[in-house]
Amino acid sequence: MLGMLGLIWYASASLSQHSCEVCIAYEGQSACRKAEGATPDEARQTAIDLACAMLASGMTDSLACQRTEPSSVTCDGSYATGSGRQEPR
């Protein structure tokens, strides 16, 4: 039993090696959400999906929100590639 719990913990810990926080403004509202993923891109997209879940209703609205450029993206302490922002120097 203890071995199984250890295996589950190890497997889940290895899946979330990167984290991102994304803020999106859509239809006059805004939301920020954090997510983790195996890659920075996966974490970024998951955070976008979570933020849009708070802002949009229905499939068409959700897809439009997910295509909106985030107002900010911070991944692993720096700005993610493609966020439209430059990393501070």
CYANA upper distance limits for C-alpha pairs under 8 A (distance plus 0.5 A):
  1 MET  CA      5 LEU  CA      6.96
  2 LEU  CA      6 GLY  CA      6.72
  3 GLY  CA      7 LEU  CA      6.72
  4 MET  CA      8 ILE  CA      6.76
  5 LEU  CA      9 TRP  CA      6.64
  6 GLY  CA     10 TYR  CA      6.60
  7 LEU  CA     11 ALA  CA      6.59
  8 ILE  CA     12 SER  CA      6.66
  9 TRP  CA     13 ALA  CA      6.51
 10 TYR  CA     14 SER  CA      6.71
 11 ALA  CA     15 LEU  CA      7.05
 12 SER  CA     16 SER  CA      7.47
 13 ALA  CA     17 GLN  CA      7.93
 14 SER  CA     38 ALA  CA      8.07
 15 LEU  CA     37 GLY  CA      6.73
 15 LEU  CA     38 ALA  CA      5.51
 16 SER  CA     36 GLU  CA      5.67
 16 SER  CA     37 GLY  CA      4.95
 16 SER  CA     38 ALA  CA      5.52
 16 SER  CA     39 THR  CA      8.49
 17 GLN  CA     36 GLU  CA      7.53
 17 GLN  CA     37 GLY  CA      6.62
 17 GLN  CA     38 ALA  CA      5.77
 17 GLN  CA     39 THR  CA      7.47
 18 HIS  CA     36 GLU  CA      5.99
 18 HIS  CA     37 GLY  CA      5.88
 18 HIS  CA     38 ALA  CA      6.56
 18 HIS  CA     39 THR  CA      6.36
 18 HIS  CA     40 PRO  CA      6.03
 18 HIS  CA     43 ALA  CA      6.91
 18 HIS  CA     75 CYS  CA      7.78
 18 HIS  CA     76 ASP  CA      6.64
 19 SER  CA     34 LYS  CA      7.56
 19 SER  CA     35 ALA  CA      6.10
 19 SER  CA     36 GLU  CA      4.69
 19 SER  CA     37 GLY  CA      6.85
 19 SER  CA     40 PRO  CA      7.27
 19 SER  CA     43 ALA  CA      6.08
 19 SER  CA     44 ARG  CA      8.09
 19 SER  CA     75 CYS  CA      6.09
 19 SER  CA     76 ASP  CA      6.00
 20 CYS  CA     34 LYS  CA      6.06
 20 CYS  CA     35 ALA  CA      6.06
 20 CYS  CA     36 GLU  CA      6.92
 20 CYS  CA     40 PRO  CA      7.65
 20 CYS  CA     43 ALA  CA      6.08
 20 CYS  CA     44 ARG  CA      5.93
 20 CYS  CA     47 ALA  CA      7.17
 20 CYS  CA     73 VAL  CA      7.37
 20 CYS  CA     74 THR  CA      5.93
 20 CYS  CA     75 CYS  CA      4.47
 20 CYS  CA     76 ASP  CA      6.78
 21 GLU  CA     32 CYS  CA      7.25
 21 GLU  CA     33 ARG  CA      6.01
 21 GLU  CA     34 LYS  CA      4.66
 21 GLU  CA     35 ALA  CA      7.02
 21 GLU  CA     44 ARG  CA      7.75
 21 GLU  CA     47 ALA  CA      6.82
 21 GLU  CA     73 VAL  CA      6.26
 21 GLU  CA     74 THR  CA      5.71
 21 GLU  CA     75 CYS  CA      6.84
 22 VAL  CA     32 CYS  CA      5.89
 22 VAL  CA     33 ARG  CA      6.07
 22 VAL  CA     34 LYS  CA      6.96
 22 VAL  CA     44 ARG  CA      7.43
 22 VAL  CA     47 ALA  CA      6.24
 22 VAL  CA     48 ILE  CA      6.62
 22 VAL  CA     51 ALA  CA      7.87
 22 VAL  CA     70 PRO  CA      7.06
 22 VAL  CA     71 SER  CA      8.22
 22 VAL  CA     72 SER  CA      6.25
 22 VAL  CA     73 VAL  CA      5.02
 22 VAL  CA     74 THR  CA      7.03
 23 CYS  CA     30 SER  CA      7.46
 23 CYS  CA     31 ALA  CA      6.05
 23 CYS  CA     32 CYS  CA      4.51
 23 CYS  CA     33 ARG  CA      7.10
 23 CYS  CA     48 ILE  CA      8.25
 23 CYS  CA     51 ALA  CA      7.59
 23 CYS  CA     70 PRO  CA      6.20
 23 CYS  CA     71 SER  CA      6.07
 23 CYS  CA     72 SER  CA      5.68
 23 CYS  CA     73 VAL  CA      7.03
 24 ILE  CA     30 SER  CA      5.96
 24 ILE  CA     31 ALA  CA      6.12
 24 ILE  CA     32 CYS  CA      6.94
 24 ILE  CA     48 ILE  CA      8.00
 24 ILE  CA     51 ALA  CA      7.23
 24 ILE  CA     52 CYS  CA      8.05
 24 ILE  CA     68 THR  CA      7.95
 24 ILE  CA     69 GLU  CA      7.78
 24 ILE  CA     70 PRO  CA      5.05
 24 ILE  CA     71 SER  CA      5.84
 24 ILE  CA     72 SER  CA      7.67
 25 ALA  CA     29 GLN  CA      6.10
 25 ALA  CA     30 SER  CA      4.63
 25 ALA  CA     31 ALA  CA      7.21
 25 ALA  CA     70 PRO  CA      7.54
 25 ALA  CA     71 SER  CA      7.09
 26 TYR  CA     30 SER  CA      6.58
 26 TYR  CA     55 LEU  CA      7.28
 26 TYR  CA     65 CYS  CA      6.83
 26 TYR  CA     68 THR  CA      7.91
 27 GLU  CA     55 LEU  CA      8.48
 29 GLN  CA     55 LEU  CA      7.27
 30 SER  CA     55 LEU  CA      7.57
 31 ALA  CA     51 ALA  CA      5.98
 31 ALA  CA     52 CYS  CA      8.17
 31 ALA  CA     54 MET  CA      7.44
 31 ALA  CA     55 LEU  CA      7.49
 32 CYS  CA     51 ALA  CA      6.28
 33 ARG  CA     47 ALA  CA      5.98
 33 ARG  CA     48 ILE  CA      7.90
 33 ARG  CA     50 LEU  CA      6.75
 33 ARG  CA     51 ALA  CA      5.87
 34 LYS  CA     47 ALA  CA      5.87
 35 ALA  CA     43 ALA  CA      5.89
 35 ALA  CA     44 ARG  CA      7.61
 35 ALA  CA     46 THR  CA      6.46
 35 ALA  CA     47 ALA  CA      5.36
 36 GLU  CA     42 GLU  CA      8.17
 36 GLU  CA     43 ALA  CA      5.18
 36 GLU  CA     44 ARG  CA      8.48
 36 GLU  CA     46 THR  CA      8.04
 36 GLU  CA     47 ALA  CA      8.38
 37 GLY  CA     41 ASP  CA      8.44
 37 GLY  CA     42 GLU  CA      5.78
 37 GLY  CA     43 ALA  CA      4.79
 37 GLY  CA     46 THR  CA      8.26
 38 ALA  CA     42 GLU  CA      7.04
 38 ALA  CA     43 ALA  CA      7.66
 39 THR  CA     43 ALA  CA      6.79
 40 PRO  CA     44 ARG  CA      6.54
 40 PRO  CA     75 CYS  CA      7.24
 40 PRO  CA     76 ASP  CA      8.46
 40 PRO  CA     80 ALA  CA      7.84
 41 ASP  CA     45 GLN  CA      6.60
 42 GLU  CA     46 THR  CA      6.60
 43 ALA  CA     47 ALA  CA      6.66
 44 ARG  CA     48 ILE  CA      6.76
 44 ARG  CA     73 VAL  CA      8.09
 44 ARG  CA     75 CYS  CA      7.85
 44 ARG  CA     80 ALA  CA      8.24
 45 GLN  CA     49 ASP  CA      6.66
 46 THR  CA     50 LEU  CA      6.68
 47 ALA  CA     51 ALA  CA      6.65
 48 ILE  CA     52 CYS  CA      6.59
 48 ILE  CA     66 GLN  CA      6.87
 48 ILE  CA     70 PRO  CA      8.25
 49 ASP  CA     53 ALA  CA      6.63
 49 ASP  CA     66 GLN  CA      6.96
 50 LEU  CA     54 MET  CA      7.31
 51 ALA  CA     55 LEU  CA      7.13
 52 CYS  CA     56 ALA  CA      6.14
 52 CYS  CA     62 SER  CA      6.64
 52 CYS  CA     65 CYS  CA      6.28
 52 CYS  CA     66 GLN  CA      6.84
 53 ALA  CA     57 SER  CA      7.93
 53 ALA  CA     62 SER  CA      7.41
 55 LEU  CA     62 SER  CA      8.50
 55 LEU  CA     65 CYS  CA      8.27
 56 ALA  CA     61 ASP  CA      5.82
 56 ALA  CA     62 SER  CA      5.61
 56 ALA  CA     65 CYS  CA      7.26
 57 SER  CA     61 ASP  CA      6.29
 57 SER  CA     62 SER  CA      6.83
 58 GLY  CA     62 SER  CA      6.60
 59 MET  CA     63 LEU  CA      6.64
 60 THR  CA     64 ALA  CA      6.76
 61 ASP  CA     65 CYS  CA      6.64
 62 SER  CA     66 GLN  CA      6.67
 63 LEU  CA     67 ARG  CA      6.92
 64 ALA  CA     68 THR  CA      7.11
 69 GLU  CA     83 SER  CA      7.98
 70 PRO  CA     83 SER  CA      7.39
 72 SER  CA     83 SER  CA      7.36
 72 SER  CA     85 ARG  CA      8.04
 73 VAL  CA     79 TYR  CA      6.27
 73 VAL  CA     80 ALA  CA      6.61
 73 VAL  CA     83 SER  CA      6.36
 74 THR  CA     78 SER  CA      5.88
 74 THR  CA     79 TYR  CA      5.04
 74 THR  CA     80 ALA  CA      6.52
 75 CYS  CA     79 TYR  CA      6.10
 75 CYS  CA     80 ALA  CA      5.95
 78 SER  CA     87 GLU  CA      6.80
 79 TYR  CA     83 SER  CA      7.31
 79 TYR  CA     85 ARG  CA      7.20
 79 TYR  CA     86 GLN  CA      7.33
 79 TYR  CA     87 GLU  CA      6.08
